Amino acid sequence: MTSGTGETYMLPRDTQESQRLDAQHEYFRQISYGHLIHPSIPARQLHAVADVATGTGVWLRQLADDPTVPRPVQGQESSFVGFDISRQQFPAAESLPPHVKFVVHDMVEAFPAEYHQRFDLVNVRLVSYAIKGSDLDRVVRNITQLLKPGGYLQWQEADASDSWAHPETQTATSCINYVVAEKVDRGLLPGIAGPLVKSILSLPATIPEGYQNPISWSKDLMRLIHLETVSTLDHPFPAVGAGKKMAIMSSANVLLMARISRKSGELDGESSASRMAEKLREEIKSMNETLEAIQRGSDMVSSWDFDVTWIVARKAIPVEVKNGWMSVKKPGA
């Protein structure tokens, strides 16, 4: 993954974007039925948590303040760690409690050994606009390496390709097509959910002879605990329907601007009379018209909906065959 000013990551890293991300977090929490972590994950056992591609760190900071999560022992090193390729959106260090810290790291690269097998939970959310398709398997391996044996991975994604309008509108179709095309041009996956699940479940575990893995009774590193598609359509939380229009408009705006900006740069490098320049001008004009229709907040945007893929998986725990395994399989049961 390149930096926020590179060719892979599609979004800016300014103050306005930080505000958008914080608002987006609150909206996604409503989509997630008010949960920061899925109910299948035992909150009382989360002594160390990592948030990868943390952005402003709002998810991590809220979880660190959640009374259902254990407080760190006095003098213990930071147990809540947020990782991101850029520190531009990190909160000020002096505003953080002692058990929370933020670290600059690119998830495409292996994490420092000090963080390997350290965390009970690793959270990842909305990185489909940052991970190249060719890097997905490597990113998944790097992230699962952070987990302790038996640790949980929570991952949520929502792609432009997971959205639709009913009735179908030209604005919605054009916007989704442009965003998907921009993702493909940058080497990103049009839709990450399917490949992501496949990647998580393809990781092998090393189970020594004389040991077994009661998490899945197999040599798979990760077992899928929960897989759900949550839709904004007919969502039981009224706030999801009420906030949907603004969430879609703000996301569509920033994603369309990414393509307009890049195509404008290409146009600057073309001879004004060339056929390619004419094609670029037509596309930029059409994208600006689509963007203007969205920014007007027309009622057609209210008919848009999208799906969120919510994945929970648990890491293998090799246990000697002669030892009991039930308490490992169902912690706290």
C-alpha positions as a printed NumPy array, in Angstrom:
array([[  0.   ,   0.   ,   0.   ],
       [  1.37 ,   3.381,  -0.901],
       [  0.999,   6.515,   1.175],
       [ -2.056,   8.749,   1.202],
       [ -0.533,  10.796,  -1.618],
       [  0.423,   7.759,  -3.702],
       [ -1.483,   5.952,  -6.404],
       [ -3.12 ,   3.161,  -4.394],
       [ -4.916,   4.806,  -1.479],
       [ -7.917,   6.7  ,  -2.829],
       [ -8.704,   9.107,   0.003],
       [ -7.16 ,  12.342,   1.347],
       [ -5.682,  12.741,   4.847],
       [ -6.724,  16.268,   5.81 ],
       [ -8.835,  17.648,   8.655],
       [-12.043,  17.452,   6.65 ],
       [-11.398,  13.779,   5.865],
       [-10.682,  13.061,   9.537],
       [-14.063,  14.544,  10.413],
       [-15.705,  12.457,   7.718],
       [-14.032,   9.298,   9.025],
       [-15.203,   9.982,  12.593],
       [-18.769,  10.533,  11.353],
       [-18.499,   7.398,   9.221],
       [-17.394,   5.444,  12.3  ],
       [-20.49 ,   6.503,  14.235],
       [-22.679,   5.517,  11.3  ],
       [-20.996,   2.118,  10.963],
       [-21.473,   1.542,  14.668],
       [-25.214,   1.981,  14.122],
       [-25.083,  -0.436,  11.182],
       [-23.319,  -2.867,  13.539],
       [-26.325,  -2.711,  15.902],
       [-24.424,  -0.395,  18.252],
       [-21.524,  -2.812,  18.728],
       [-17.817,  -1.995,  18.537],
       [-17.051,  -5.71 ,  18.576],
       [-19.255,  -8.582,  17.506],
       [-21.128, -10.315,  20.379],
       [-19.401, -13.614,  19.521],
       [-16.112, -12.099,  20.748],
       [-15.725, -12.291,  24.575],
       [-15.061,  -8.662,  25.553],
       [-14.008,  -9.563,  29.099],
       [-11.019, -11.467,  27.73 ],
       [ -9.639,  -8.698,  25.538],
       [ -6.522,  -7.613,  27.394],
       [ -4.664,  -6.476,  24.271],
       [ -6.278,  -5.067,  21.112],
       [ -4.864,  -3.842,  17.792],
       [ -6.639,  -1.684,  15.211],
       [ -5.03 ,  -1.913,  11.758],
       [ -5.501,   1.01 ,   9.324],
       [ -6.735,   2.924,  12.359],
       [ -7.005,   6.361,  10.698],
       [ -8.133,   8.76 ,  13.431],
       [ -8.188,   5.934,  15.963],
       [-11.781,   6.609,  16.94 ],
       [-12.761,   2.906,  17.077],
       [ -9.761,   2.025,  19.243],
       [-10.22 ,   4.963,  21.601],
       [-13.877,   4.123,  22.157],
       [-13.108,   0.46 ,  22.843],
       [-10.292,   1.397,  25.245],
       [-12.884,   3.43 ,  27.185],
       [-15.516,   0.667,  27.128],
       [-16.277,  -0.604,  30.671],
       [-16.841,  -4.174,  29.422],
       [-13.177,  -4.414,  28.366],
       [-10.557,  -5.123,  31.085],
       [ -8.47 ,  -2.205,  32.351],
       [ -4.707,  -2.61 ,  32.03 ],
       [ -2.548,  -3.396,  35.042],
       [ -0.725,  -0.309,  36.329],
       [  2.723,  -0.053,  34.775],
       [  1.827,  -2.406,  31.935],
       [  2.812,  -1.282,  28.434],
       [  0.141,  -0.052,  26.025],
       [ -2.46 ,  -2.739,  25.481],
       [ -4.453,  -0.87 ,  22.804],
       [ -2.36 ,  -0.17 ,  19.705],
       [ -3.474,   1.481,  16.472],
       [ -1.443,   0.998,  13.294],
       [ -1.59 ,   3.143,  10.163],
       [  0.713,   3.951,   7.267],
       [  0.498,   7.663,   8.131],
       [  0.43 ,   9.555,  11.423],
       [ -1.369,  12.521,   9.847],
       [ -4.741,  11.589,  11.366],
       [ -3.537,  10.248,  14.72 ],
       [ -4.905,  12.033,  17.796],
       [ -2.462,  14.102,  19.824],
       [ -0.343,  11.868,  22.071],
       [ -1.05 ,  14.038,  25.125],
       [ -4.786,  13.37 ,  24.705],
       [ -4.382,   9.593,  25.058],
       [ -4.641,   7.436,  28.188],
       [ -1.444,   5.538,  29.021],
       [ -2.745,   2.198,  27.733],
       [ -3.405,   3.529,  24.189],
       [ -0.782,   4.326,  21.567],
       [ -0.488,   4.726,  17.799],
       [  2.272,   3.354,  15.577],
       [  3.157,   4.129,  11.964],
       [  3.254,   0.895,   9.976],
       [  2.306,  -0.295,   6.489],
       [  0.242,  -3.472,   6.771],
       [  1.699,  -4.748,   3.495],
       [  4.983,  -5.144,   5.373],
       [  5.543,  -7.623,   8.214],
       [  4.878,  -6.121,  11.623],
       [  7.804,  -5.762,  14.059],
       [  8.462,  -8.963,  16.019],
       [  7.533,  -7.237,  19.3  ],
       [  3.885,  -7.247,  18.144],
       [  3.723, -10.863,  16.963],
       [  1.212, -13.028,  18.867],
       [  0.517, -10.167,  21.256],
       [ -3.158,  -9.342,  20.721],
       [ -6.43 , -10.968,  21.775],
       [ -8.297,  -9.05 ,  19.063],
       [ -7.247,  -7.396,  15.817],
       [ -9.792,  -5.099,  14.19 ],
       [ -9.686,  -4.102,  10.508],
       [-12.286,  -2.012,   8.745],
       [-12.837,  -0.484,   5.308],
       [ -9.42 ,  -1.068,   3.751],
       [-10.635,  -2.16 ,   0.324],
       [ -9.672,   1.302,  -0.963],
       [ -6.095,   0.806,   0.222],
       [ -5.079,  -2.819,  -0.485],
       [ -4.025,  -3.94 ,  -3.94 ],
       [ -5.448,  -7.285,  -4.997],
       [ -1.908,  -8.629,  -5.359],
       [ -1.169,  -7.704,  -1.718],
       [ -4.298,  -9.132,  -0.073],
       [ -2.888, -12.535,   0.947],
       [  0.265, -10.944,   2.338],
       [ -1.747,  -8.39 ,   4.326],
       [ -3.952, -11.134,   5.805],
       [ -0.863, -13.146,   6.818],
       [  0.732, -10.104,   8.422],
       [ -2.406,  -9.227,  10.364],
       [ -3.062, -12.756,  11.662],
       [  0.538, -12.886,  12.862],
       [ -0.408, -10.226,  15.414],
       [ -2.923, -12.552,  17.073],
       [ -2.234, -14.699,  20.093],
       [ -3.273, -18.365,  19.735],
       [ -7.045, -18.271,  20.135],
       [ -7.18 , -14.557,  19.322],
       [ -9.997, -13.034,  17.292],
       [ -9.953, -11.204,  13.979],
       [-12.818,  -8.795,  13.237],
       [-12.991,  -7.363,   9.722],
       [-15.7  ,  -5.204,   8.135],
       [-15.864,  -4.066,   4.525],
       [-18.28 ,  -2.14 ,   2.292],
       [-17.431,  -1.647,  -1.385],
       [-18.96 ,   0.557,  -4.039],
       [-19.798,  -2.694,  -5.817],
       [-21.885,  -3.662,  -2.75 ],
       [-24.228,  -0.694,  -3.248],
       [-27.303,  -0.198,  -5.421],
       [-30.283,   2.042,  -6.014],
       [-33.94 ,   1.077,  -6.275],
       [-35.312,   2.243,  -8.546],
       [-32.086,   2.315, -10.52 ],
       [-30.884,   5.809, -11.413],
       [-28.292,   7.072, -13.874],
       [-26.533,   8.986, -11.092],
       [-26.133,   5.876,  -8.948],
       [-25.026,   3.719, -11.877],
       [-22.499,   6.286, -13.082],
       [-21.078,   6.891,  -9.603],
       [-20.606,   3.185,  -8.835],
       [-19.127,   2.497, -12.277],
       [-16.615,   5.344, -11.93 ],
       [-15.533,   4.313,  -8.433],
       [-15.142,   0.652,  -9.411],
       [-13.175,   1.663, -12.518],
       [-10.878,   3.812, -10.373],
       [-10.271,   0.919,  -7.991],
       [ -9.351,  -1.371, -10.878],
       [ -7.043,   1.264, -12.386],
       [ -5.19 ,   1.472,  -9.071],
       [ -4.833,  -2.306,  -8.77 ],
       [ -7.508,  -2.569,  -6.076],
       [-10.17 ,  -5.267,  -6.013],
       [-13.629,  -4.245,  -7.33 ],
       [-15.092,  -6.181,  -4.415],
       [-12.983,  -7.477,  -1.528],
       [-15.428,  -9.555,   0.545],
       [-15.208, -12.879,  -1.324],
       [-11.422, -12.864,  -1.864],
       [-10.936, -11.754,   1.756],
       [-12.88 , -14.674,   3.241],
       [-11.03 , -17.073,   0.951],
       [ -7.669, -15.614,   1.986],
       [ -8.431, -15.849,   5.715],
       [ -9.532, -19.475,   5.428],
       [ -6.583, -20.535,   3.256],
       [ -3.914, -19.92 ,   5.902],
       [ -2.291, -23.135,   7.202],
       [ -1.394, -23.688,  10.855],
       [  1.651, -25.51 ,  12.138],
       [  0.309, -28.236,  14.444],
       [  3.195, -30.225,  15.974],
       [  2.954, -33.998,  16.257],
       [  1.158, -34.942,  19.432],
       [ -0.912, -31.753,  19.361],
       [ -4.402, -30.922,  18.108],
       [ -6.317, -27.779,  17.218],
       [ -9.688, -27.809,  18.996],
       [-10.641, -24.467,  17.437],
       [-11.395, -26.234,  14.146],
       [-10.013, -29.805,  14.481],
       [ -7.956, -29.132,  11.382],
       [ -4.655, -27.617,  10.272],
       [ -6.338, -24.342,   9.322],
       [ -4.841, -21.305,  11.043],
       [ -8.171, -19.455,  11.235],
       [-11.697, -20.686,  11.854],
       [-14.622, -18.616,  10.637],
       [-16.782, -17.788,  13.674],
       [-19.242, -15.39 ,  12.085],
       [-19.977, -14.172,   8.569],
       [-22.825, -11.722,   8.049],
       [-24.035,  -9.306,   5.416],
       [-25.661,  -6.296,   7.089],
       [-27.72 ,  -4.113,   4.775],
       [-28.85 ,  -0.528,   5.173],
       [-32.088,  -1.62 ,   3.502],
       [-34.769,  -2.183,   6.164],
       [-32.167,  -2.006,   8.951],
       [-33.865,  -2.208,  12.39 ],
       [-31.979,   0.847,  13.731],
       [-33.797,   4.052,  12.648],
       [-30.49 ,   5.974,  12.703],
       [-29.226,   3.848,   9.803],
       [-32.049,   4.918,   7.517],
       [-31.891,   8.511,   8.744],
       [-28.133,   8.824,   8.227],
       [-27.841,   6.812,   5.027],
       [-28.193,   9.731,   2.639],
       [-25.416,  11.777,   4.226],
       [-23.124,   8.741,   4.551],
       [-23.51 ,   7.84 ,   0.885],
       [-23.164,  11.423,  -0.304],
       [-19.964,  12.056,   1.654],
       [-18.364,   8.771,   0.572],
       [-19.384,   9.171,  -3.066],
       [-18.052,  12.717,  -3.08 ],
       [-14.56 ,  11.839,  -1.821],
       [-14.262,   8.718,  -3.998],
       [-15.398,  10.46 ,  -7.179],
       [-13.018,  13.333,  -6.482],
       [-10.157,  10.825,  -6.382],
       [-10.871,   9.779,  -9.976],
       [-11.533,  13.325, -11.189],
       [ -8.217,  14.459,  -9.72 ],
       [ -6.245,  11.624, -11.286],
       [ -7.892,  11.952, -14.694],
       [ -7.292,  15.715, -14.625],
       [ -3.621,  14.998, -14.057],
       [ -3.612,  12.668, -17.072],
       [ -5.299,  15.373, -19.169],
       [ -2.567,  17.86 , -18.246],
       [ -0.026,  15.486, -19.778],
       [ -1.855,  15.116, -23.085],
       [ -1.766,  17.276, -26.184],
       [ -4.974,  19.321, -26.107],
       [ -5.892,  18.24 , -29.651],
       [ -5.31 ,  14.51 , -29.148],
       [ -8.078,  11.929, -29.214],
       [ -7.101,  10.82 , -25.693],
       [ -7.436,  14.407, -24.414],
       [-10.928,  14.607, -25.896],
       [-11.887,  11.313, -24.246],
       [-10.515,  12.477, -20.887],
       [-12.381,  15.783, -21.1  ],
       [-15.636,  13.94 , -21.786],
       [-15.12 ,  11.592, -18.84 ],
       [-14.173,  14.423, -16.473],
       [-17.234,  16.421, -17.57 ],
       [-19.496,  13.424, -17.003],
       [-17.96 ,  12.741, -13.576],
       [-18.393,  16.364, -12.54 ],
       [-22.044,  16.232, -13.576],
       [-22.508,  13.083, -11.498],
       [-20.747,  14.717,  -8.57 ],
       [-22.913,  17.828,  -8.833],
       [-26.066,  15.694,  -8.821],
       [-24.888,  13.978,  -5.645],
       [-23.854,  17.219,  -3.962],
       [-27.284,  18.714,  -4.625],
       [-28.588,  16.017,  -2.307],
       [-31.372,  15.033,  -4.67 ],
       [-33.972,  12.571,  -3.433],
       [-32.531,   9.904,  -5.724],
       [-29.634,   9.44 ,  -3.279],
       [-32.125,   8.419,  -0.588],
       [-32.987,   5.363,  -2.688],
       [-29.4  ,   4.075,  -2.514],
       [-28.448,   1.239,  -0.161],
       [-25.348,  -0.793,   0.535],
       [-24.179,  -3.964,   2.273],
       [-21.499,  -4.355,   4.922],
       [-19.642,  -7.671,   5.21 ],
       [-18.87 ,  -8.516,   8.846],
       [-16.277, -11.25 ,   9.404],
       [-15.151, -12.783,  12.693],
       [-12.485, -15.511,  12.732],
       [-10.437, -17.155,  15.496],
       [ -6.838, -18.302,  15.442],
       [ -5.785, -21.899,  16.068],
       [ -4.547, -23.068,  19.486],
       [ -2.288, -26.128,  19.363],
       [ -3.003, -28.229,  22.467],
       [ -1.255, -31.42 ,  23.477],
       [ -3.481, -34.416,  22.805],
       [ -3.152, -35.545,  26.436],
       [ -4.47 , -32.195,  27.732],
       [ -8.065, -31.043,  28.071],
       [ -9.371, -28.899,  25.231],
       [-12.911, -27.81 ,  26.059],
       [-11.91 , -24.685,  27.998],
       [ -9.756, -23.685,  25.038],
       [-12.536, -24.191,  22.56 ],
       [-15.099, -22.169,  24.533],
       [-13.274, -19.636,  26.712],
       [-15.258, -18.469,  29.688],
       [-17.998, -21.028,  29.105]])
